[in-house]
Amino acid sequence: MDDNLENRPVESTPAQEIKSENAPDVGFPLSQPKSKSKSGIWVFIVVLIIILAGGLIFFLSKNKGASPTASPTPEGQGLQMENATEPPSPTPAATPLAASRAKVVVEVQNGTGITGEAAYLQGVLKGLGYTNVKVGNSSTQDNTITTVTFSSTLDQGVVQEITGSLDSIYQQVDTQTSTTQTMDVLIVSGLRKGATAKPTASATATASSSPSASPSPTATPQ
């Protein structure tokens, strides 16, 4: 009997299998390795957030330091706004030229023999503001060129204004300057634009039985 027991093969069970069958499933769960793809996505998201935040901070700081630009406005509206913000500059009560006109002494002489030429120019000058204008007759009555002589101390604004007015009226104007002239302006009129010289009457000899006194010369019309 003992021989049979000794010769009987004994079935051996691995200890690991016995332990796994008899031991309950109790223990800590094993940590699973994180997926590389998920970790890469999170890194990309974090980097993107940092870039966006940096760009936003830079944009805000740049706009804060920059001066605001004016938006385009329709033509005319901008001028109205500009005039509204700037106070109008006060206009002078009287210009220097206007003050000079009242002090200027002018003498106009009729040099054409045509009636009313001196009075006509007197009216033109008074219309400009020259109140002290005298009229008379020139020693010559056949002038075609208008001559104007200014005092050397006269204001240049007056010189330019009177010269321009004469140029617009007369055919030709000769301008001169004097250091000894008593009046400020002396004008000897010539022919106006479009006018012709006054015809001179030819002297005719008439027979007379008795001598008669020659008539005294009369002043020519001014």
PyMOL CGO cylinders between C-alpha atoms (Angstrom):
from pymol import cmd
from pymol.cgo import CYLINDER

trace = [
    CYLINDER, 0.00, 0.00, 0.00, 2.77, 2.38, 0.83, 0.3, 1, 1, 1, 1, 1, 1,
    CYLINDER, 2.77, 2.38, 0.83, 4.40, 1.56, -2.41, 0.3, 1, 1, 1, 1, 1, 1,
    CYLINDER, 4.40, 1.56, -2.41, 1.30, 2.52, -4.31, 0.3, 1, 1, 1, 1, 1, 1,
    CYLINDER, 1.30, 2.52, -4.31, 1.06, 5.81, -2.53, 0.3, 1, 1, 1, 1, 1, 1,
    CYLINDER, 1.06, 5.81, -2.53, 4.62, 6.65, -3.20, 0.3, 1, 1, 1, 1, 1, 1,
    CYLINDER, 4.62, 6.65, -3.20, 4.40, 5.72, -6.84, 0.3, 1, 1, 1, 1, 1, 1,
    CYLINDER, 4.40, 5.72, -6.84, 1.15, 7.70, -7.43, 0.3, 1, 1, 1, 1, 1, 1,
    CYLINDER, 1.15, 7.70, -7.43, 1.83, 10.88, -9.23, 0.3, 1, 1, 1, 1, 1, 1,
    CYLINDER, 1.83, 10.88, -9.23, 0.96, 13.93, -7.27, 0.3, 1, 1, 1, 1, 1, 1,
    CYLINDER, 0.96, 13.93, -7.27, -0.65, 16.78, -9.25, 0.3, 1, 1, 1, 1, 1, 1,
    CYLINDER, -0.65, 16.78, -9.25, 1.16, 19.98, -8.55, 0.3, 1, 1, 1, 1, 1, 1,
    CYLINDER, 1.16, 19.98, -8.55, -0.71, 23.31, -8.81, 0.3, 1, 1, 1, 1, 1, 1,
    CYLINDER, -0.71, 23.31, -8.81, 1.29, 26.46, -9.35, 0.3, 1, 1, 1, 1, 1, 1,
    CYLINDER, 1.29, 26.46, -9.35, 1.34, 28.66, -6.36, 0.3, 1, 1, 1, 1, 1, 1,
    CYLINDER, 1.34, 28.66, -6.36, 0.45, 31.66, -8.40, 0.3, 1, 1, 1, 1, 1, 1,
    CYLINDER, 0.45, 31.66, -8.40, -2.69, 30.03, -9.73, 0.3, 1, 1, 1, 1, 1, 1,
    CYLINDER, -2.69, 30.03, -9.73, -3.71, 28.88, -6.29, 0.3, 1, 1, 1, 1, 1, 1,
    CYLINDER, -3.71, 28.88, -6.29, -3.19, 32.33, -4.93, 0.3, 1, 1, 1, 1, 1, 1,
    CYLINDER, -3.19, 32.33, -4.93, -5.11, 33.99, -7.69, 0.3, 1, 1, 1, 1, 1, 1,
    CYLINDER, -5.11, 33.99, -7.69, -8.05, 31.60, -7.28, 0.3, 1, 1, 1, 1, 1, 1,
    CYLINDER, -8.05, 31.60, -7.28, -8.21, 31.76, -3.53, 0.3, 1, 1, 1, 1, 1, 1,
    CYLINDER, -8.21, 31.76, -3.53, -7.21, 35.42, -2.99, 0.3, 1, 1, 1, 1, 1, 1,
    CYLINDER, -7.21, 35.42, -2.99, -9.91, 38.02, -3.39, 0.3, 1, 1, 1, 1, 1, 1,
    CYLINDER, -9.91, 38.02, -3.39, -9.54, 40.76, -5.97, 0.3, 1, 1, 1, 1, 1, 1,
    CYLINDER, -9.54, 40.76, -5.97, -8.46, 43.49, -3.54, 0.3, 1, 1, 1, 1, 1, 1,
    CYLINDER, -8.46, 43.49, -3.54, -5.75, 46.05, -4.24, 0.3, 1, 1, 1, 1, 1, 1,
    CYLINDER, -5.75, 46.05, -4.24, -4.91, 49.49, -5.65, 0.3, 1, 1, 1, 1, 1, 1,
    CYLINDER, -4.91, 49.49, -5.65, -5.65, 50.04, -9.27, 0.3, 1, 1, 1, 1, 1, 1,
    CYLINDER, -5.65, 50.04, -9.27, -2.59, 50.36, -11.40, 0.3, 1, 1, 1, 1, 1, 1,
    CYLINDER, -2.59, 50.36, -11.40, -2.02, 53.81, -12.91, 0.3, 1, 1, 1, 1, 1, 1,
    CYLINDER, -2.02, 53.81, -12.91, -2.50, 53.87, -16.63, 0.3, 1, 1, 1, 1, 1, 1,
    CYLINDER, -2.50, 53.87, -16.63, 0.03, 55.80, -18.73, 0.3, 1, 1, 1, 1, 1, 1,
    CYLINDER, 0.03, 55.80, -18.73, -1.37, 59.12, -20.02, 0.3, 1, 1, 1, 1, 1, 1,
    CYLINDER, -1.37, 59.12, -20.02, -2.00, 59.43, -23.66, 0.3, 1, 1, 1, 1, 1, 1,
    CYLINDER, -2.00, 59.43, -23.66, 0.65, 61.46, -25.43, 0.3, 1, 1, 1, 1, 1, 1,
    CYLINDER, 0.65, 61.46, -25.43, -1.88, 62.98, -27.80, 0.3, 1, 1, 1, 1, 1, 1,
    CYLINDER, -1.88, 62.98, -27.80, -3.97, 64.46, -24.98, 0.3, 1, 1, 1, 1, 1, 1,
    CYLINDER, -3.97, 64.46, -24.98, -0.96, 65.97, -23.23, 0.3, 1, 1, 1, 1, 1, 1,
    CYLINDER, -0.96, 65.97, -23.23, 0.17, 67.54, -26.49, 0.3, 1, 1, 1, 1, 1, 1,
    CYLINDER, 0.17, 67.54, -26.49, -3.22, 69.21, -27.00, 0.3, 1, 1, 1, 1, 1, 1,
    CYLINDER, -3.22, 69.21, -27.00, -3.13, 70.73, -23.52, 0.3, 1, 1, 1, 1, 1, 1,
    CYLINDER, -3.13, 70.73, -23.52, 0.34, 72.12, -24.08, 0.3, 1, 1, 1, 1, 1, 1,
    CYLINDER, 0.34, 72.12, -24.08, -0.78, 73.71, -27.35, 0.3, 1, 1, 1, 1, 1, 1,
    CYLINDER, -0.78, 73.71, -27.35, -3.84, 75.26, -25.67, 0.3, 1, 1, 1, 1, 1, 1,
    CYLINDER, -3.84, 75.26, -25.67, -1.74, 76.74, -22.87, 0.3, 1, 1, 1, 1, 1, 1,
    CYLINDER, -1.74, 76.74, -22.87, 0.78, 78.23, -25.34, 0.3, 1, 1, 1, 1, 1, 1,
    CYLINDER, 0.78, 78.23, -25.34, -2.04, 79.67, -27.45, 0.3, 1, 1, 1, 1, 1, 1,
    CYLINDER, -2.04, 79.67, -27.45, -3.64, 81.32, -24.43, 0.3, 1, 1, 1, 1, 1, 1,
    CYLINDER, -3.64, 81.32, -24.43, -0.30, 82.89, -23.44, 0.3, 1, 1, 1, 1, 1, 1,
    CYLINDER, -0.30, 82.89, -23.44, 0.20, 84.25, -26.98, 0.3, 1, 1, 1, 1, 1, 1,
    CYLINDER, 0.20, 84.25, -26.98, -3.31, 85.71, -27.13, 0.3, 1, 1, 1, 1, 1, 1,
    CYLINDER, -3.31, 85.71, -27.13, -2.95, 87.31, -23.72, 0.3, 1, 1, 1, 1, 1, 1,
    CYLINDER, -2.95, 87.31, -23.72, 0.37, 88.88, -24.67, 0.3, 1, 1, 1, 1, 1, 1,
    CYLINDER, 0.37, 88.88, -24.67, -1.02, 90.24, -27.93, 0.3, 1, 1, 1, 1, 1, 1,
    CYLINDER, -1.02, 90.24, -27.93, -4.06, 91.72, -26.15, 0.3, 1, 1, 1, 1, 1, 1,
    CYLINDER, -4.06, 91.72, -26.15, -1.87, 93.48, -23.57, 0.3, 1, 1, 1, 1, 1, 1,
    CYLINDER, -1.87, 93.48, -23.57, 0.37, 94.92, -26.32, 0.3, 1, 1, 1, 1, 1, 1,
    CYLINDER, 0.37, 94.92, -26.32, -2.62, 96.13, -28.33, 0.3, 1, 1, 1, 1, 1, 1,
    CYLINDER, -2.62, 96.13, -28.33, -4.20, 97.86, -25.32, 0.3, 1, 1, 1, 1, 1, 1,
    CYLINDER, -4.20, 97.86, -25.32, -0.96, 99.55, -24.29, 0.3, 1, 1, 1, 1, 1, 1,
    CYLINDER, -0.96, 99.55, -24.29, -0.35, 100.80, -27.85, 0.3, 1, 1, 1, 1, 1, 1,
    CYLINDER, -0.35, 100.80, -27.85, -3.85, 102.27, -28.19, 0.3, 1, 1, 1, 1, 1, 1,
    CYLINDER, -3.85, 102.27, -28.19, -3.53, 103.94, -24.80, 0.3, 1, 1, 1, 1, 1, 1,
    CYLINDER, -3.53, 103.94, -24.80, -0.38, 105.82, -25.83, 0.3, 1, 1, 1, 1, 1, 1,
    CYLINDER, -0.38, 105.82, -25.83, -1.53, 106.76, -29.34, 0.3, 1, 1, 1, 1, 1, 1,
    CYLINDER, -1.53, 106.76, -29.34, -3.35, 110.05, -29.85, 0.3, 1, 1, 1, 1, 1, 1,
    CYLINDER, -3.35, 110.05, -29.85, -6.90, 109.75, -31.18, 0.3, 1, 1, 1, 1, 1, 1,
    CYLINDER, -6.90, 109.75, -31.18, -7.26, 110.48, -34.88, 0.3, 1, 1, 1, 1, 1, 1,
    CYLINDER, -7.26, 110.48, -34.88, -10.06, 112.66, -36.11, 0.3, 1, 1, 1, 1, 1, 1,
    CYLINDER, -10.06, 112.66, -36.11, -12.63, 110.85, -38.16, 0.3, 1, 1, 1, 1, 1, 1,
    CYLINDER, -12.63, 110.85, -38.16, -13.24, 112.31, -41.62, 0.3, 1, 1, 1, 1, 1, 1,
    CYLINDER, -13.24, 112.31, -41.62, -16.08, 114.76, -41.69, 0.3, 1, 1, 1, 1, 1, 1,
    CYLINDER, -16.08, 114.76, -41.69, -18.02, 115.97, -44.68, 0.3, 1, 1, 1, 1, 1, 1,
    CYLINDER, -18.02, 115.97, -44.68, -16.68, 119.03, -46.42, 0.3, 1, 1, 1, 1, 1, 1,
    CYLINDER, -16.68, 119.03, -46.42, -18.03, 122.15, -44.80, 0.3, 1, 1, 1, 1, 1, 1,
    CYLINDER, -18.03, 122.15, -44.80, -18.82, 120.49, -41.47, 0.3, 1, 1, 1, 1, 1, 1,
    CYLINDER, -18.82, 120.49, -41.47, -15.16, 120.51, -40.49, 0.3, 1, 1, 1, 1, 1, 1,
    CYLINDER, -15.16, 120.51, -40.49, -14.93, 124.23, -41.20, 0.3, 1, 1, 1, 1, 1, 1,
    CYLINDER, -14.93, 124.23, -41.20, -18.00, 124.85, -39.09, 0.3, 1, 1, 1, 1, 1, 1,
    CYLINDER, -18.00, 124.85, -39.09, -16.52, 122.92, -36.16, 0.3, 1, 1, 1, 1, 1, 1,
    CYLINDER, -16.52, 122.92, -36.16, -13.19, 124.72, -36.51, 0.3, 1, 1, 1, 1, 1, 1,
    CYLINDER, -13.19, 124.72, -36.51, -14.88, 128.09, -36.46, 0.3, 1, 1, 1, 1, 1, 1,
    CYLINDER, -14.88, 128.09, -36.46, -16.90, 127.05, -33.44, 0.3, 1, 1, 1, 1, 1, 1,
    CYLINDER, -16.90, 127.05, -33.44, -13.82, 126.14, -31.41, 0.3, 1, 1, 1, 1, 1, 1,
    CYLINDER, -13.82, 126.14, -31.41, -11.71, 129.15, -32.34, 0.3, 1, 1, 1, 1, 1, 1,
    CYLINDER, -11.71, 129.15, -32.34, -12.94, 132.60, -31.28, 0.3, 1, 1, 1, 1, 1, 1,
    CYLINDER, -12.94, 132.60, -31.28, -13.22, 135.03, -34.19, 0.3, 1, 1, 1, 1, 1, 1,
    CYLINDER, -13.22, 135.03, -34.19, -10.36, 137.47, -34.41, 0.3, 1, 1, 1, 1, 1, 1,
    CYLINDER, -10.36, 137.47, -34.41, -11.41, 141.07, -33.80, 0.3, 1, 1, 1, 1, 1, 1,
    CYLINDER, -11.41, 141.07, -33.80, -11.49, 143.24, -36.90, 0.3, 1, 1, 1, 1, 1, 1,
    CYLINDER, -11.49, 143.24, -36.90, -9.65, 146.54, -36.70, 0.3, 1, 1, 1, 1, 1, 1,
    CYLINDER, -9.65, 146.54, -36.70, -11.87, 149.57, -36.47, 0.3, 1, 1, 1, 1, 1, 1,
    CYLINDER, -11.87, 149.57, -36.47, -9.91, 151.43, -39.14, 0.3, 1, 1, 1, 1, 1, 1,
    CYLINDER, -9.91, 151.43, -39.14, -7.13, 150.38, -41.47, 0.3, 1, 1, 1, 1, 1, 1,
    CYLINDER, -7.13, 150.38, -41.47, -3.93, 152.45, -41.75, 0.3, 1, 1, 1, 1, 1, 1,
    CYLINDER, -3.93, 152.45, -41.75, -4.83, 153.29, -45.36, 0.3, 1, 1, 1, 1, 1, 1,
    CYLINDER, -4.83, 153.29, -45.36, -8.22, 154.64, -44.35, 0.3, 1, 1, 1, 1, 1, 1,
    CYLINDER, -8.22, 154.64, -44.35, -6.58, 156.88, -41.75, 0.3, 1, 1, 1, 1, 1, 1,
    CYLINDER, -6.58, 156.88, -41.75, -4.05, 158.10, -44.35, 0.3, 1, 1, 1, 1, 1, 1,
    CYLINDER, -4.05, 158.10, -44.35, -6.71, 159.07, -46.92, 0.3, 1, 1, 1, 1, 1, 1,
    CYLINDER, -6.71, 159.07, -46.92, -8.19, 161.73, -44.65, 0.3, 1, 1, 1, 1, 1, 1,
    CYLINDER, -8.19, 161.73, -44.65, -4.78, 163.41, -44.24, 0.3, 1, 1, 1, 1, 1, 1,
    CYLINDER, -4.78, 163.41, -44.24, -3.75, 163.40, -47.90, 0.3, 1, 1, 1, 1, 1, 1,
    CYLINDER, -3.75, 163.40, -47.90, -3.86, 166.74, -49.73, 0.3, 1, 1, 1, 1, 1, 1,
    CYLINDER, -3.86, 166.74, -49.73, -4.62, 166.27, -53.44, 0.3, 1, 1, 1, 1, 1, 1,
    CYLINDER, -4.62, 166.27, -53.44, -4.73, 168.85, -56.23, 0.3, 1, 1, 1, 1, 1, 1,
    CYLINDER, -4.73, 168.85, -56.23, -6.25, 167.98, -59.60, 0.3, 1, 1, 1, 1, 1, 1,
    CYLINDER, -6.25, 167.98, -59.60, -5.54, 170.18, -62.64, 0.3, 1, 1, 1, 1, 1, 1,
    CYLINDER, -5.54, 170.18, -62.64, -7.41, 169.95, -65.90, 0.3, 1, 1, 1, 1, 1, 1,
    CYLINDER, -7.41, 169.95, -65.90, -4.81, 169.61, -68.64, 0.3, 1, 1, 1, 1, 1, 1,
    CYLINDER, -4.81, 169.61, -68.64, -7.08, 168.76, -71.59, 0.3, 1, 1, 1, 1, 1, 1,
    CYLINDER, -7.08, 168.76, -71.59, -9.28, 171.85, -71.97, 0.3, 1, 1, 1, 1, 1, 1,
    CYLINDER, -9.28, 171.85, -71.97, -12.32, 169.59, -71.86, 0.3, 1, 1, 1, 1, 1, 1,
    CYLINDER, -12.32, 169.59, -71.86, -14.91, 171.00, -69.50, 0.3, 1, 1, 1, 1, 1, 1,
    CYLINDER, -14.91, 171.00, -69.50, -15.42, 169.11, -66.26, 0.3, 1, 1, 1, 1, 1, 1,
    CYLINDER, -15.42, 169.11, -66.26, -12.36, 166.83, -66.38, 0.3, 1, 1, 1, 1, 1, 1,
    CYLINDER, -12.36, 166.83, -66.38, -10.91, 168.03, -63.08, 0.3, 1, 1, 1, 1, 1, 1,
    CYLINDER, -10.91, 168.03, -63.08, -14.30, 167.89, -61.34, 0.3, 1, 1, 1, 1, 1, 1,
    CYLINDER, -14.30, 167.89, -61.34, -14.83, 164.37, -62.64, 0.3, 1, 1, 1, 1, 1, 1,
    CYLINDER, -14.83, 164.37, -62.64, -11.53, 163.13, -61.15, 0.3, 1, 1, 1, 1, 1, 1,
    CYLINDER, -11.53, 163.13, -61.15, -12.29, 164.96, -57.92, 0.3, 1, 1, 1, 1, 1, 1,
    CYLINDER, -12.29, 164.96, -57.92, -15.48, 162.92, -57.57, 0.3, 1, 1, 1, 1, 1, 1,
    CYLINDER, -15.48, 162.92, -57.57, -13.58, 159.68, -58.23, 0.3, 1, 1, 1, 1, 1, 1,
    CYLINDER, -13.58, 159.68, -58.23, -11.01, 160.42, -55.51, 0.3, 1, 1, 1, 1, 1, 1,
    CYLINDER, -11.01, 160.42, -55.51, -13.67, 161.45, -53.01, 0.3, 1, 1, 1, 1, 1, 1,
    CYLINDER, -13.67, 161.45, -53.01, -15.41, 158.17, -53.70, 0.3, 1, 1, 1, 1, 1, 1,
    CYLINDER, -15.41, 158.17, -53.70, -12.22, 156.40, -52.57, 0.3, 1, 1, 1, 1, 1, 1,
    CYLINDER, -12.22, 156.40, -52.57, -12.18, 158.38, -49.32, 0.3, 1, 1, 1, 1, 1, 1,
    CYLINDER, -12.18, 158.38, -49.32, -9.90, 161.32, -50.15, 0.3, 1, 1, 1, 1, 1, 1,
    CYLINDER, -9.90, 161.32, -50.15, -11.78, 164.31, -48.80, 0.3, 1, 1, 1, 1, 1, 1,
    CYLINDER, -11.78, 164.31, -48.80, -9.17, 167.07, -49.28, 0.3, 1, 1, 1, 1, 1, 1,
    CYLINDER, -9.17, 167.07, -49.28, -9.18, 167.37, -53.09, 0.3, 1, 1, 1, 1, 1, 1,
    CYLINDER, -9.18, 167.37, -53.09, -8.77, 170.74, -54.82, 0.3, 1, 1, 1, 1, 1, 1,
    CYLINDER, -8.77, 170.74, -54.82, -9.36, 171.41, -58.52, 0.3, 1, 1, 1, 1, 1, 1,
    CYLINDER, -9.36, 171.41, -58.52, -7.84, 173.88, -60.95, 0.3, 1, 1, 1, 1, 1, 1,
    CYLINDER, -7.84, 173.88, -60.95, -6.53, 174.34, -64.49, 0.3, 1, 1, 1, 1, 1, 1,
    CYLINDER, -6.53, 174.34, -64.49, -3.13, 173.46, -65.86, 0.3, 1, 1, 1, 1, 1, 1,
    CYLINDER, -3.13, 173.46, -65.86, -1.00, 175.92, -67.78, 0.3, 1, 1, 1, 1, 1, 1,
    CYLINDER, -1.00, 175.92, -67.78, -1.24, 173.51, -70.74, 0.3, 1, 1, 1, 1, 1, 1,
    CYLINDER, -1.24, 173.51, -70.74, -4.58, 172.48, -72.17, 0.3, 1, 1, 1, 1, 1, 1,
    CYLINDER, -4.58, 172.48, -72.17, -3.59, 169.91, -74.79, 0.3, 1, 1, 1, 1, 1, 1,
    CYLINDER, -3.59, 169.91, -74.79, -2.28, 167.08, -72.61, 0.3, 1, 1, 1, 1, 1, 1,
    CYLINDER, -2.28, 167.08, -72.61, -2.90, 163.51, -73.72, 0.3, 1, 1, 1, 1, 1, 1,
    CYLINDER, -2.90, 163.51, -73.72, -0.83, 161.88, -70.94, 0.3, 1, 1, 1, 1, 1, 1,
    CYLINDER, -0.83, 161.88, -70.94, -1.96, 162.11, -67.32, 0.3, 1, 1, 1, 1, 1, 1,
    CYLINDER, -1.96, 162.11, -67.32, 0.85, 163.09, -64.96, 0.3, 1, 1, 1, 1, 1, 1,
    CYLINDER, 0.85, 163.09, -64.96, 0.74, 162.34, -61.23, 0.3, 1, 1, 1, 1, 1, 1,
    CYLINDER, 0.74, 162.34, -61.23, 3.46, 163.53, -58.84, 0.3, 1, 1, 1, 1, 1, 1,
    CYLINDER, 3.46, 163.53, -58.84, 3.63, 162.07, -55.33, 0.3, 1, 1, 1, 1, 1, 1,
    CYLINDER, 3.63, 162.07, -55.33, 5.43, 163.46, -52.32, 0.3, 1, 1, 1, 1, 1, 1,
    CYLINDER, 5.43, 163.46, -52.32, 8.40, 161.28, -51.34, 0.3, 1, 1, 1, 1, 1, 1,
    CYLINDER, 8.40, 161.28, -51.34, 7.05, 160.99, -47.77, 0.3, 1, 1, 1, 1, 1, 1,
    CYLINDER, 7.05, 160.99, -47.77, 3.62, 159.74, -48.82, 0.3, 1, 1, 1, 1, 1, 1,
    CYLINDER, 3.62, 159.74, -48.82, 2.36, 156.35, -47.65, 0.3, 1, 1, 1, 1, 1, 1,
    CYLINDER, 2.36, 156.35, -47.65, 2.96, 153.67, -50.31, 0.3, 1, 1, 1, 1, 1, 1,
    CYLINDER, 2.96, 153.67, -50.31, -0.56, 152.34, -49.86, 0.3, 1, 1, 1, 1, 1, 1,
    CYLINDER, -0.56, 152.34, -49.86, -1.93, 155.69, -51.00, 0.3, 1, 1, 1, 1, 1, 1,
    CYLINDER, -1.93, 155.69, -51.00, 0.51, 155.80, -53.94, 0.3, 1, 1, 1, 1, 1, 1,
    CYLINDER, 0.51, 155.80, -53.94, -0.54, 152.37, -55.16, 0.3, 1, 1, 1, 1, 1, 1,
    CYLINDER, -0.54, 152.37, -55.16, -4.26, 153.05, -54.74, 0.3, 1, 1, 1, 1, 1, 1,
    CYLINDER, -4.26, 153.05, -54.74, -4.28, 156.37, -56.61, 0.3, 1, 1, 1, 1, 1, 1,
    CYLINDER, -4.28, 156.37, -56.61, -1.99, 155.04, -59.35, 0.3, 1, 1, 1, 1, 1, 1,
    CYLINDER, -1.99, 155.04, -59.35, -4.22, 152.01, -59.87, 0.3, 1, 1, 1, 1, 1, 1,
    CYLINDER, -4.22, 152.01, -59.87, -7.32, 154.22, -60.08, 0.3, 1, 1, 1, 1, 1, 1,
    CYLINDER, -7.32, 154.22, -60.08, -5.70, 156.52, -62.65, 0.3, 1, 1, 1, 1, 1, 1,
    CYLINDER, -5.70, 156.52, -62.65, -4.53, 153.56, -64.75, 0.3, 1, 1, 1, 1, 1, 1,
    CYLINDER, -4.53, 153.56, -64.75, -8.10, 152.31, -64.96, 0.3, 1, 1, 1, 1, 1, 1,
    CYLINDER, -8.10, 152.31, -64.96, -9.41, 155.71, -66.17, 0.3, 1, 1, 1, 1, 1, 1,
    CYLINDER, -9.41, 155.71, -66.17, -6.80, 157.32, -68.43, 0.3, 1, 1, 1, 1, 1, 1,
    CYLINDER, -6.80, 157.32, -68.43, -5.07, 156.25, -71.61, 0.3, 1, 1, 1, 1, 1, 1,
    CYLINDER, -5.07, 156.25, -71.61, -1.56, 156.72, -70.24, 0.3, 1, 1, 1, 1, 1, 1,
    CYLINDER, -1.56, 156.72, -70.24, -0.29, 157.66, -66.78, 0.3, 1, 1, 1, 1, 1, 1,
    CYLINDER, -0.29, 157.66, -66.78, 3.16, 159.03, -65.97, 0.3, 1, 1, 1, 1, 1, 1,
    CYLINDER, 3.16, 159.03, -65.97, 4.13, 158.66, -62.29, 0.3, 1, 1, 1, 1, 1, 1,
    CYLINDER, 4.13, 158.66, -62.29, 6.74, 160.87, -60.62, 0.3, 1, 1, 1, 1, 1, 1,
    CYLINDER, 6.74, 160.87, -60.62, 8.10, 161.54, -57.12, 0.3, 1, 1, 1, 1, 1, 1,
    CYLINDER, 8.10, 161.54, -57.12, 9.05, 164.90, -55.66, 0.3, 1, 1, 1, 1, 1, 1,
    CYLINDER, 9.05, 164.90, -55.66, 10.92, 165.93, -52.52, 0.3, 1, 1, 1, 1, 1, 1,
    CYLINDER, 10.92, 165.93, -52.52, 9.98, 169.64, -52.77, 0.3, 1, 1, 1, 1, 1, 1,
    CYLINDER, 9.98, 169.64, -52.77, 6.29, 169.45, -53.63, 0.3, 1, 1, 1, 1, 1, 1,
    CYLINDER, 6.29, 169.45, -53.63, 4.04, 171.17, -51.10, 0.3, 1, 1, 1, 1, 1, 1,
    CYLINDER, 4.04, 171.17, -51.10, 0.93, 169.04, -51.62, 0.3, 1, 1, 1, 1, 1, 1,
    CYLINDER, 0.93, 169.04, -51.62, 0.91, 165.28, -51.24, 0.3, 1, 1, 1, 1, 1, 1,
    CYLINDER, 0.91, 165.28, -51.24, -0.46, 164.48, -54.71, 0.3, 1, 1, 1, 1, 1, 1,
    CYLINDER, -0.46, 164.48, -54.71, -0.56, 166.65, -57.86, 0.3, 1, 1, 1, 1, 1, 1,
    CYLINDER, -0.56, 166.65, -57.86, -2.50, 165.28, -60.83, 0.3, 1, 1, 1, 1, 1, 1,
    CYLINDER, -2.50, 165.28, -60.83, -2.57, 166.92, -64.28, 0.3, 1, 1, 1, 1, 1, 1,
    CYLINDER, -2.57, 166.92, -64.28, -5.22, 165.13, -66.27, 0.3, 1, 1, 1, 1, 1, 1,
    CYLINDER, -5.22, 165.13, -66.27, -4.80, 163.82, -69.80, 0.3, 1, 1, 1, 1, 1, 1,
    CYLINDER, -4.80, 163.82, -69.80, -7.22, 162.05, -72.09, 0.3, 1, 1, 1, 1, 1, 1,
    CYLINDER, -7.22, 162.05, -72.09, -9.50, 159.40, -70.66, 0.3, 1, 1, 1, 1, 1, 1,
    CYLINDER, -9.50, 159.40, -70.66, -9.77, 156.03, -72.33, 0.3, 1, 1, 1, 1, 1, 1,
    CYLINDER, -9.77, 156.03, -72.33, -11.87, 156.39, -75.48, 0.3, 1, 1, 1, 1, 1, 1,
    CYLINDER, -11.87, 156.39, -75.48, -11.69, 160.22, -75.48, 0.3, 1, 1, 1, 1, 1, 1,
    CYLINDER, -11.69, 160.22, -75.48, -10.23, 162.43, -78.19, 0.3, 1, 1, 1, 1, 1, 1,
    CYLINDER, -10.23, 162.43, -78.19, -8.42, 165.75, -77.86, 0.3, 1, 1, 1, 1, 1, 1,
    CYLINDER, -8.42, 165.75, -77.86, -10.47, 168.92, -77.88, 0.3, 1, 1, 1, 1, 1, 1,
    CYLINDER, -10.47, 168.92, -77.88, -10.28, 170.59, -81.33, 0.3, 1, 1, 1, 1, 1, 1,
    CYLINDER, -10.28, 170.59, -81.33, -8.66, 174.02, -81.33, 0.3, 1, 1, 1, 1, 1, 1,
    CYLINDER, -8.66, 174.02, -81.33, -10.39, 176.85, -83.17, 0.3, 1, 1, 1, 1, 1, 1,
    CYLINDER, -10.39, 176.85, -83.17, -8.26, 178.33, -85.97, 0.3, 1, 1, 1, 1, 1, 1,
    CYLINDER, -8.26, 178.33, -85.97, -7.72, 182.03, -85.69, 0.3, 1, 1, 1, 1, 1, 1,
    CYLINDER, -7.72, 182.03, -85.69, -9.33, 183.98, -88.53, 0.3, 1, 1, 1, 1, 1, 1,
    CYLINDER, -9.33, 183.98, -88.53, -8.54, 187.56, -89.36, 0.3, 1, 1, 1, 1, 1, 1,
    CYLINDER, -8.54, 187.56, -89.36, -11.60, 189.79, -89.51, 0.3, 1, 1, 1, 1, 1, 1,
    CYLINDER, -11.60, 189.79, -89.51, -11.69, 193.30, -91.00, 0.3, 1, 1, 1, 1, 1, 1,
    CYLINDER, -11.69, 193.30, -91.00, -12.65, 196.02, -88.62, 0.3, 1, 1, 1, 1, 1, 1,
    CYLINDER, -12.65, 196.02, -88.62, -13.26, 199.65, -89.38, 0.3, 1, 1, 1, 1, 1, 1,
    CYLINDER, -13.26, 199.65, -89.38, -12.29, 200.78, -85.99, 0.3, 1, 1, 1, 1, 1, 1,
    CYLINDER, -12.29, 200.78, -85.99, -9.86, 199.19, -83.60, 0.3, 1, 1, 1, 1, 1, 1,
    CYLINDER, -9.86, 199.19, -83.60, -11.47, 197.35, -80.75, 0.3, 1, 1, 1, 1, 1, 1,
    CYLINDER, -11.47, 197.35, -80.75, -9.95, 196.27, -77.49, 0.3, 1, 1, 1, 1, 1, 1,
    CYLINDER, -9.95, 196.27, -77.49, -8.92, 192.63, -77.39, 0.3, 1, 1, 1, 1, 1, 1,
    CYLINDER, -8.92, 192.63, -77.39, -11.03, 190.55, -74.97, 0.3, 1, 1, 1, 1, 1, 1,
    CYLINDER, -11.03, 190.55, -74.97, -9.39, 189.60, -71.73, 0.3, 1, 1, 1, 1, 1, 1,
    CYLINDER, -9.39, 189.60, -71.73, -8.50, 185.94, -71.43, 0.3, 1, 1, 1, 1, 1, 1,
    CYLINDER, -8.50, 185.94, -71.43, -10.98, 183.82, -69.50, 0.3, 1, 1, 1, 1, 1, 1,
    CYLINDER, -10.98, 183.82, -69.50, -10.19, 180.79, -67.45, 0.3, 1, 1, 1, 1, 1, 1,
    CYLINDER, -10.19, 180.79, -67.45, -10.78, 177.44, -69.11, 0.3, 1, 1, 1, 1, 1, 1,
    CYLINDER, -10.78, 177.44, -69.11, -13.41, 175.15, -67.62, 0.3, 1, 1, 1, 1, 1, 1,
    CYLINDER, -13.41, 175.15, -67.62, -12.24, 172.96, -64.79, 0.3, 1, 1, 1, 1, 1, 1,
]
cmd.load_cgo(trace, "trace")
